[in-house]
Amino acid sequence: MIQKRHRPDPPAKRLTALAERLTALADRIARHPYLPVIRERAGQYARLMRLDRPVGIFLLLWPTLWALWIAGEGRPDPGVVVVFVLGVVLMRSAGCVINDYADRGFDPHVARTRDRPIAAGKVGPREALYVFIALVTLAYLLVLTMNALTILLAFVGALLAATYPFSKRYTYLPQVHLGMAFGWAVPMAFAAQTGGTPRIAWLLYIATVLWAVAYDTMYAMADREDDIRAGVKSTAILFDEADRLIIGIVQALMLTVLFVVGYQAKLGLAYHLGVAVAAGLCAYHQYLIRGRDAEECLRAFRRSHWLGAAVFAGIWADFLLRR
């Protein structure tokens, strides 16, 4: 008796069967009782890390890109760029988490921060610490792919980021501490790209610190009265009625250092046009905070990242035009 040979199903039929199985699996996952809980926790963690407010990522990212492009003379190593961009996201997220952990006693008394996950009781303090440790560990694993100097500098950066939230208890200059933490990616970027930290790296670092002091003082101006009642210190409280004047002086110093950076790096017209746009944005921010209205001060802060974008556009265009 001759047996009939089995004929395999045609490709279209096999694909249909596979699609049906995947649909059934997706339906089972969607109906799983733990899915809403997982979704809710993920949402709270995203809010804890401020992923819903990416302006902080940009404020940290732009100086990092300034440094990478200048250190790489317009052609930074793609692998280094990827590591630093991911590191910016992770460390900014970690900074937000440890900030909320440190301020868990203050945030419920400040109108703008009382709905944050820890302050609102949506995420426990110990849980937040676990998230912080996970983020820092991921960032550390990333930096291990870099050279020894970059790894050494990363420990200093992590220390600056972890101690910043506690500085507002002891000094009226936490914005300077924040700038030092945010700007530390600059010497790290030079170390990763060139193996060293030349003078221009520290000039760019100084410019970044000055920029952070300016925009974070505007941010603190929105919370000044609440911070005074809560016992939190800031440059906005220290500067008092001279806040706008001192922010203007800090902005002028920042622009001056950026012009010196351009001279040191032999950057041309495109870069200086970018810095000129940055100067115009400084004037615009001064206009926004002219009446010290809380919403306008926050608006000035939220739009500060465009200044960093303008400077980076100048750096990028200058090197592009040389090719």
C-alpha positions as MATLAB code, in Angstrom:
seq = 'MIQKRHRPDPPAKRLTALAERLTALADRIARHPYLPVIRERAGQYARLMRLDRPVGIFLLLWPTLWALWIAGEGRPDPGVVVVFVLGVVLMRSAGCVINDYADRGFDPHVARTRDRPIAAGKVGPREALYVFIALVTLAYLLVLTMNALTILLAFVGALLAATYPFSKRYTYLPQVHLGMAFGWAVPMAFAAQTGGTPRIAWLLYIATVLWAVAYDTMYAMADREDDIRAGVKSTAILFDEADRLIIGIVQALMLTVLFVVGYQAKLGLAYHLGVAVAAGLCAYHQYLIRGRDAEECLRAFRRSHWLGAAVFAGIWADFLLRR';
ca = [
       0.000    0.000    0.000;
       1.440    3.351   -1.016;
       1.253    6.015    1.699;
       0.517    9.564    0.700;
       3.308   11.993    1.514;
       2.371   14.726    3.998;
       2.260   18.107    2.329;
       3.251   21.057    4.537;
       0.758   23.841    4.987;
       1.235   26.729    2.579;
       3.059   29.809    4.026;
      -0.114   31.920    4.153;
      -1.876   29.292    6.281;
       1.067   28.991    8.680;
       1.238   32.772    9.087;
      -2.496   32.892    9.798;
      -2.158   30.225   12.478;
       0.788   32.048   14.040;
      -1.149   35.323   14.068;
      -4.083   33.607   15.763;
      -1.813   32.163   18.470;
      -0.155   35.539   19.073;
      -3.559   37.238   19.269;
      -4.734   34.664   21.819;
      -1.572   35.183   23.874;
      -1.947   38.974   23.779;
      -5.569   38.628   24.880;
      -4.533   36.432   27.827;
      -1.875   38.952   28.870;
      -4.358   41.838   28.574;
      -6.820   40.004   30.851;
      -4.176   39.114   33.431;
      -5.212   40.471   36.866;
      -1.737   41.844   37.606;
      -1.479   43.950   34.430;
      -3.321   47.033   35.811;
      -1.080   46.931   38.886;
       2.061   46.740   36.742;
       0.800   49.569   34.538;
       0.026   51.733   37.581;
       3.474   51.138   39.158;
       5.217   51.856   35.873;
       3.302   55.123   35.585;
       4.269   56.160   39.122;
       7.930   55.304   38.493;
       7.867   57.335   35.258;
       6.493   60.319   37.187;
       9.065   59.792   39.943;
      11.822   59.929   37.307;
      10.111   62.965   35.647;
       9.977   61.197   32.303;
       6.740   63.110   31.754;
       8.765   66.344   32.010;
      11.780   65.922   29.726;
      13.037   69.517   30.010;
      15.540   68.390   32.657;
      16.956   65.800   30.266;
      17.578   68.495   27.651;
      19.197   70.826   30.198;
      21.675   68.071   30.997;
      21.987   66.799   27.425;
      22.933   69.994   25.588;
      26.190   70.717   27.494;
      27.108   67.052   27.103;
      26.693   67.366   23.339;
      28.650   70.659   23.331;
      31.544   68.808   24.939;
      31.334   65.712   22.733;
      31.297   67.719   19.492;
      34.135   70.046   20.514;
      36.226   67.197   21.925;
      35.596   65.134   18.779;
      36.175   68.126   16.476;
      32.746   67.677   14.958;
      33.027   63.897   14.615;
      32.617   62.305   18.040;
      32.792   58.549   18.397;
      29.220   57.220   17.814;
      29.596   54.667   20.598;
      30.616   57.367   23.064;
      27.656   59.517   21.988;
      25.208   56.649   22.587;
      26.672   55.897   26.028;
      26.492   59.530   27.100;
      22.971   60.133   25.806;
      21.715   57.057   27.656;
      23.743   58.084   30.698;
      22.127   61.523   30.680;
      18.644   60.002   30.754;
      19.548   57.545   33.512;
      21.395   60.013   35.740;
      18.814   62.756   35.359;
      16.140   60.222   36.292;
      18.212   59.040   39.252;
      18.717   62.666   40.341;
      14.974   63.277   40.326;
      14.350   60.157   42.398;
      16.936   60.982   45.081;
      15.737   64.597   45.109;
      12.180   63.519   45.900;
      13.477   61.073   48.510;
      15.477   63.822   50.207;
      12.579   66.307   49.993;
       9.870   63.901   51.147;
       9.408   65.982   54.302;
       9.205   69.287   52.403;
       7.286   68.454   49.225;
       3.862   67.946   50.873;
       4.018   71.583   52.067;
       4.811   73.116   48.659;
       1.901   73.603   46.254;
       3.878   72.674   43.140;
       5.375   69.485   44.595;
       2.705   68.015   46.864;
       1.444   65.718   44.080;
       4.824   64.079   43.461;
       4.659   60.274   43.935;
       6.505   60.108   47.259;
       4.828   63.196   48.702;
       1.404   61.882   47.646;
       2.092   58.428   49.110;
       1.998   56.680   45.721;
       5.613   55.438   46.033;
       7.255   54.510   49.333;
      10.646   56.007   50.326;
      12.353   52.596   50.406;
      10.840   51.736   47.026;
      12.216   54.993   45.633;
      15.679   54.129   46.940;
      15.520   50.805   45.084;
      14.638   52.670   41.874;
      17.543   55.077   42.462;
      20.004   52.217   43.000;
      18.772   50.454   39.849;
      19.208   53.588   37.730;
      22.692   54.352   39.070;
      23.729   50.720   38.550;
      22.628   50.850   34.910;
      24.532   54.111   34.410;
      27.607   52.572   36.052;
      27.465   49.559   33.727;
      27.354   51.943   30.774;
      30.364   53.953   31.938;
      32.377   50.739   32.391;
      32.603   50.645   28.589;
      34.668   53.865   28.699;
      38.329   54.443   29.620;
      39.726   54.525   33.168;
      39.716   58.328   33.511;
      36.051   58.530   32.521;
      35.176   55.824   35.060;
      37.076   57.703   37.784;
      35.297   60.970   36.939;
      31.952   59.132   36.994;
      32.354   58.461   40.717;
      32.727   62.202   41.344;
      29.653   62.882   39.193;
      27.601   60.319   41.091;
      28.647   61.884   44.406;
      27.645   65.358   43.202;
      24.261   64.084   41.980;
      23.524   62.150   45.177;
      24.443   64.994   47.551;
      22.750   67.869   45.699;
      19.237   67.307   47.150;
      20.585   67.592   50.694;
      22.551   70.804   50.042;
      19.421   72.982   50.204;
      19.248   72.271   53.948;
      22.675   73.749   54.664;
      23.464   76.380   52.040;
      21.708   79.093   50.070;
      23.675   77.992   46.996;
      22.144   74.611   46.050;
      21.795   75.908   42.484;
      25.604   76.040   42.278;
      25.744   72.442   43.498;
      23.162   71.470   40.878;
      25.205   73.168   38.165;
      28.311   71.285   39.260;
      26.374   68.001   39.087;
      24.697   68.771   35.747;
      27.934   70.022   34.207;
      30.113   67.110   35.286;
      29.258   65.284   32.074;
      31.405   67.889   30.269;
      34.837   66.820   31.604;
      33.654   63.209   31.427;
      32.827   63.648   27.731;
      36.286   65.085   27.029;
      37.891   62.244   28.974;
      35.930   59.629   27.029;
      36.614   61.245   23.659;
      40.212   62.402   24.076;
      41.563   60.585   27.136;
      42.108   63.861   28.992;
      40.466   66.992   30.378;
      42.089   70.018   28.683;
      41.563   73.631   29.708;
      38.690   74.090   27.283;
      36.797   71.281   29.043;
      36.881   73.228   32.312;
      35.904   76.469   30.571;
      32.873   74.703   29.127;
      32.176   73.265   32.579;
      32.206   76.754   34.107;
      29.794   77.984   31.430;
      27.462   75.070   32.201;
      27.541   75.769   35.952;
      26.736   79.449   35.352;
      23.875   78.530   33.020;
      22.419   76.151   35.608;
      22.609   78.784   38.338;
      20.645   81.185   36.108;
      17.840   78.842   35.049;
      17.509   77.063   38.391;
      17.270   80.387   40.235;
      14.332   81.250   37.964;
      12.844   77.880   38.912;
      13.375   78.597   42.617;
      11.755   82.025   42.281;
       8.439   80.252   41.643;
       8.682   78.467   45.021;
      10.299   81.229   47.069;
       7.467   81.824   49.555;
       6.744   78.108   50.024;
      10.458   77.386   50.461;
      10.804   80.058   53.142;
       7.912   78.538   55.083;
       9.327   75.015   54.658;
      12.848   76.036   55.632;
      14.393   75.213   52.244;
      17.302   77.401   51.094;
      17.939   78.647   47.540;
      19.668   81.374   45.566;
      16.241   82.929   44.930;
      15.890   83.512   48.681;
      19.515   84.640   49.015;
      19.316   87.127   46.125;
      15.920   88.460   47.250;
      15.061   91.686   45.362;
      18.363   91.565   43.472;
      17.411   88.234   41.864;
      16.861   89.531   38.334;
      20.031   91.636   38.401;
      22.200   88.796   39.656;
      20.666   86.340   37.149;
      21.527   88.880   34.433;
      25.130   89.104   35.659;
      25.410   85.299   35.745;
      23.982   85.094   32.218;
      26.510   87.685   30.999;
      29.365   85.732   32.577;
      28.110   82.542   30.954;
      27.983   84.156   27.518;
      31.475   85.597   28.022;
      32.889   82.165   28.874;
      31.159   80.694   25.812;
      32.849   83.303   23.613;
      36.197   82.356   25.188;
      35.416   78.692   24.467;
      34.814   79.628   20.834;
      38.177   81.396   20.692;
      39.999   78.455   22.308;
      38.356   75.930   19.955;
      38.877   78.186   16.921;
      35.151   78.138   16.174;
      33.850   80.547   13.568;
      30.824   82.556   12.525;
      28.233   79.798   12.859;
      29.178   79.182   16.486;
      29.119   82.861   17.358;
      25.701   83.211   15.740;
      24.524   80.389   18.010;
      25.882   82.215   21.056;
      24.214   85.420   19.824;
      20.873   83.574   19.696;
      21.593   82.356   23.228;
      22.112   85.983   24.303;
      18.743   86.892   22.807;
      17.122   84.046   24.734;
      18.718   85.339   27.948;
      17.022   88.683   27.302;
      13.726   86.882   26.668;
      14.013   85.013   29.960;
      14.652   88.300   31.739;
      11.466   89.627   30.173;
       9.487   86.631   31.407;
      10.662   86.998   35.024;
      10.293   90.775   35.096;
       7.273   90.646   37.413;
       8.469   87.607   39.416;
       5.171   85.861   38.662;
       5.486   82.174   39.584;
       4.030   80.855   36.326;
       6.206   83.151   34.217;
       9.313   82.126   36.171;
       8.491   78.478   35.507;
       7.882   79.324   31.870;
      11.340   80.898   31.658;
      12.848   77.783   33.219;
      11.011   75.405   30.879;
      12.193   77.348   27.830;
      15.809   77.593   28.998;
      16.805   74.423   27.167;
      16.447   76.266   23.838;
      19.523   78.266   24.825;
      21.526   75.043   25.012;
      20.080   73.942   21.684;
      21.127   77.232   20.056;
      24.727   76.854   21.242;
      24.858   73.239   20.080;
      23.417   74.204   16.688;
      26.231   76.742   16.338;
      28.887   74.150   17.250;
      27.414   71.527   14.907;
      27.054   73.959   11.995;
      30.573   75.331   12.455;
      32.198   71.918   12.205;
      29.869   70.905    9.359;
      30.920   73.938    7.299;
      34.591   72.979    7.657;
      34.121   69.737    5.739;
];
